[in-house]
Amino acid sequence: MSGNLAQKVETNLVQWNDNQDWLGSADGVDSCRTVSLDGAAVRAVFPTGVIPSGTPIGELESGLYGPGDPDAGPPAKTGAGHILFTKDVGAAAPAAPAQDTWPCALFEDGRVVTANLPAGGPAFDKAARKQINYV
């Protein structure tokens, strides 16, 4: 699938050429649901505020979603899936913490090429995701 699903995504006036080589097929791409990312949780793992496509995310205690700490194991309280498109939540937190939530597409059903997932992200409990076929 190398390059077949790469898309140009405009996020916060920055254009990303998303590397979606981690997708093993187009299955599940059209059925992603929208979840809210916790900007502070993203910046704790990715200081630039840019979370790459394919990064595993999970539901936090707050009900928002975010990556886990790469040194602490799987993300959040529940491993949910992978972020479909690269998202930039900004390197600096907004003045009002309530404004630090960001919509993103959650990939939770389909095929994932484990070797092509982005480096530097958190660990992920693959067994927890029965709808994702890891190859």
Stockholm file with secondary structure:
# STOCKHOLM 1.0

chainA/1-135         MSGNLAQKVETNLVQWNDNQDWLGSADGVDSCRTVSLDGAAVRAVFPTGVIPSGTPIGELESGLYGPGDPDAGPPAKTGAGHILFTKDVGAAAPAAPAQDTWPCALFEDGRVVTANLPAGGPAFDKAARKQINYV
#=GR chainA/1-135 SS CTTTTCCEEEETTEEEECCCTTBSSSTTGGGCEEEEEEHHHHHHHCTTSEECTTCEEEECTTSCEECCCTTTCSSSSEEEEEESSCEECCSSCCSSGGGCEEEEEEECSEEECGGGSCTTSCCCCGGGCTTEEEC
#=GC SS_cons         CTTTTCCEEEETTEEEECCCTTBSSSTTGGGCEEEEEEHHHHHHHCTTSEECTTCEEEECTTSCEECCCTTTCSSSSEEEEEESSCEECCSSCCSSGGGCEEEEEEECSEEECGGGSCTTSCCCCGGGCTTEEEC
//
